[in-house]
Amino acid sequence: MSALSRLFARPRLWGAVTGALLACLVLPAVAAPPAFEDTLAQRVLACTACHGAQGRAAPDGYYPRIAGKPAGYLYNQLLHFRDGRRSYRLMTQMVEPLSDSYLREIAEHFAALDLPYPAPSPVSATAQALQRGEQLALRGDTARQVPACVQCHSAALTGVQPSIPGLLGLPRDYLNSQLGAWRSGQRRAHAPDCMATIARRLSDSDVSAVSGWLASQRLPAHPKPARALPAALPMDCGSAYEHSPASATRGQR
């Protein structure tokens, strides 16, 4: 009997030999630690775990797109979460120890991303509701003292630099939840809080109508925020500006 035949005839010995061979193949790969680059893109993976790859938005409809939003808007929101004007425990815990300068870095990182938007998801709404939503978005409601969305968020509804966000490319559930948060006081901004005032002037059906219409609209060919509005804002709005927090030395990176 040859040496190889004797090896096959002893299952335990054969198992030990094959196990050793496999270990030799696998161990180098296991021993090599994964590559880690100490870059901002690497560190903000904590953000994209919820907000989707590159900040494109999560599929559940509640974690919005942050890629391409105006840097001042993103910075203000990070400050709001850290300083208690917006309420979401996970966000607050993540940003609470971070300095103002580091929050600005994060905001500028995501604002600089120029990524395509997906097509809007189908919206379940009646023609009448969509018509009402279009009216609120494009023309407002004088009787309720509700300005049109386009008067603040730009004619294309893609936002305005440096601090007014776009309203297109957002899921209906997210729009509904944010309008509801403003109405209930769970979401606040710098005074005068114009969005809280507007949201409280809307009926439940108005909130549903405008969120449905906005969520059903395609982004224009050039979806970047406008550089400026063609006219003054229709009402005083503290959130339209970038704010410097009182504690310039708070937190660490």
Secondary structure, DSSP 8 states (H G I E B T S, - for coil): --HHHHHHT-HHHHHHHHHHHHHHHHHHHHHS------SHHHHTHHHHHHH-GGG---TTSSS---TT--HHHHHHHHHHHHHTSB--HHHHHHHTTB-HHHHHHHHHHHHT--------------HHHHHHHHHHHHT-BGGGTB--THHHH-TTSSEETTTEE--TT--HHHHHHHHHHHHHTSB--SSS-HHHHHHHHS-HHHHHHHHHHHHT----SS-S-BSS-SS--SS--GGGS----S-TT-SB-
